[in-house]
Every structure is written in C-alpha cells, then in structure tokens.
Amino acid sequence: MENPELFIEALVFASEQSIRIEEILYCLQATFERDFEQEEVNTALQNIKQKYAADGFAIELVHINNGYQFLTKKTYHPVISLLQLQRSKKKLSQAALETLAIIAYKQPITKTEVEQIRGVNCDYSIQKLLEKELIAINGKSEAIGKPILYGTSPLFMDYFGINSIAELPQIKELTDSSSTIGEQQE
C-alpha cells in the first residue's frame, strides 16, 4: 500500500487555502477505499510538520483557520515581500497605458467617454488600473444614468514622479517633427 502521508502532503500543497482534517479524511477514504481515523491523519500531519521544521526547507506546515497550509517561514518574508512588490509594478499593457493616458489628460471622465476616444471596450483596462490603484473613482456624472467618473490617484502621481496633473507633458511636447511625412512648407 502506498504511503498516505505523502498523499496528505500533496493535498496540503495543492490547497489554495488551509485544508481541514475532514477534507483530508474524505479524500483519503475515497482514494484508498478504506476508513481512516482522525488520529492517523493527525499523526501524519505532525510528521510532515516536523519534516519541514528542518533548516533545509523554506516552507513550514502551519495550523491556520481550522486547517493546515504550507507557508514560507518568517525568515524569508523580506524576500517574498520584495517579489510581491516587484510583481505589482509589472508593466502595463498598451491598452491600459492608452486608457490611463486618456484618463490622466481628460479627467474627470466616464468609461463611455474613454471608449469613444479609444474606439474599443475599456472594461478590462479600467479594472486593472483600479486594481493597481493608478486611477480612482471621482464621483458620478450628472449625465443620464449618472455614470462613474474616473481620475488619476495619488499613487499615479508617485509612480510617475509628478506633483500635479499640470506637470504632465503637453501634447505638442510629445510630437516629434522627425516623424512627419514630406517637406514642411513655410
């Protein structure tokens, strides 16, 4: 017979949240087609906990929220925090950048107005920008249906290193005369 402890370890590893002993018992009984005692599972969990308590592992088995879950040991929290910070600052997609630029220059603006300028649906881009806290809801328009108004957030200012929207480059500053076609007439 295969080692149920390895199956328990796999169950805990595969669980997004903590897994309760009742869930482990159900899975084991369905897999092995025999009854398991709660004490048998508790013993296996303690063995797994001892195994991962060793210095050679960056994770540990933790009893949390009436269940068990693998978590990184406290020693490694600073490096994990850096990873999460770095991932949260991932580049924006072209669509999100375009949406953000429209909101920054035209704020306060409704989603419909952004979509009219871009010519495509902006639901996903606006949602991502809200999640990254680069834009914020600035109230509701007086237009029919009272649509939500969007504007940039304080994090937008920090992220782009500006103190106010007035510091955004003007459109004429962004146009490059070298990209014109043909000769310019005076």
N, C-alpha and C positions, 0 to 999 in steps of 0.2 A: 504494500500500500504506500502511496506517496505521502510525503510529509505535510500534514495540514498546516503546520506553522508557516511554511513557505506560501501557502495559499492565503493565509491570514495577512502575511506581509504584503503580498500582491494586492489584496483588497484594500488595505490601508493606503498603499502607494497610489492606487488608481482612483481613490475617492477625492473629489474636489473639496468636500467639507469633511468634518470629522465623521467617522463611521461608528455607529453604535454596535454594541455586542449582539443585540437582537438581529441586526442586519448581517453580521458576520455568521451567526448561527444559521440563519436562513440559507445563505449562500453555500456554506459548508455542507449542510444537510442535503441540499438539492444536488450538489456536486458528487458527494460520496455516497449518497443514498443510505445514510445511517444517522442515528441520533448522536448529537454532540452535547456534552454537558457544558454549562456556562463556566464551570471551574476549569475545564480543559482549555477553553478559549482564553480565560484569564491567565493561566499558566503560560500559554504560548505568547500572549501579549507581553508578559513580564520578561520572557526570554528575549523577545525582539527588542524590548526597551533596553535591556542590559547589553545586547549586541551593539546597538547604536550609541550607547553611552561612551563607548571606547573613543579615544582620541583620533583614531583613524577615520572617523566619519564626521561630515559637516552637518548632518541632519540628526534629529532625535525623534523618538516616538513620544508624543505628548498626549495626556488625557485632557481633553478640552471639550466643552459643551456636551457633556454626557457621552462622549465618544472618543475615538483615537485618530490622530492625524500626525503625519510626518511634517516637521517644521525645521527650518535651519536653526542651528544653535546660536545663542546670543552673541557669541564671539564673532560671528560672520555677518551680523546685522549691518555694520557700517558699509561693507562692500555691497551688500544687497540693496541698501538704500541708494547708493551711487548708481547701480544698474537701473533701478526703477526711475530715478531722476533722469538718467540719460535716455531711457526709452520714452519717457513722457515728453521729451523735447525732440522727438523724431521729426523729420522734415514733413512739411505739409504737402499734400498733393497739389498739382497745378490747379485743379478745380477749387480746392479750399483756399489757395492763395488768391485766385481771382475773386472769389466770394469775399474774402477778408479785405481785399483792396477796395472793392465796391462799398462795403460797409464802412470802412475807415473814411473814405472820401465823401460819402453821401449821407452819413449818419445824421439823425436817426432815420432808419429806412426799414420798410417792411420786406418780408420774404418775397412777396409778389413783385415788388419793385426791383429787387435784386435779380429775380428770374427774368424780368423784362429786359434788363440790361444784358445779362449773360445769354439769354435765349434758351436756357435749359433749366430743368428742375434743380433746385438747390437744397432740398431737404437734408440730404446726407452731409453735404459740406457744412451747412449751418449747425447740424447736430454735432459734428466733430469739433467745430470751432467753439461751441458751447462747452463740450466736454473738456477741451483743452483750456477753457476759461480765457480765450483770446477775445471773445465777444460776450456781451451780456444783454439781457432784456432790459430795455429802457422805457417800458410802459406800453401803452396801447394808442394806436392812431385814432383820430376822430372820424376816419373814413368808415364807410358802410361795413359792418361786421366787426369793427374795432380790432383790426389786425395788430399783432405784436410788432413793436418797434425794436430794432436791434442797433447796437452801437458797440464801439470797442470798450474793452475793460481796462482796469489799472494794470493787469498782467500784460496786456498788449503793449502798453507804454513801457513797462520794464523790459519786455522781450525785445523791443525794437530800439530801446535806449533813447526815448523821447520824453519830453515833459508835457507836451500838449499836441493836439491834432494839427495845430498851426505849423509844427515843425516837420510835418510830412512833406516830402519833396513835391513841388508843384509840377503839373503835367508838362509844362514847357521845359522844365529841368530834365525830365526823363526822355524827351525826344532827342534823338541823335541825328544831326544833319547828314552824317555819313551814310544813313540808310535811305536817303531819298533817291528816286529814280530820275534820270535825265538831268539836264542842266537847269540851274535856277536862273530865272531872268530877273533883272533888277528893275 
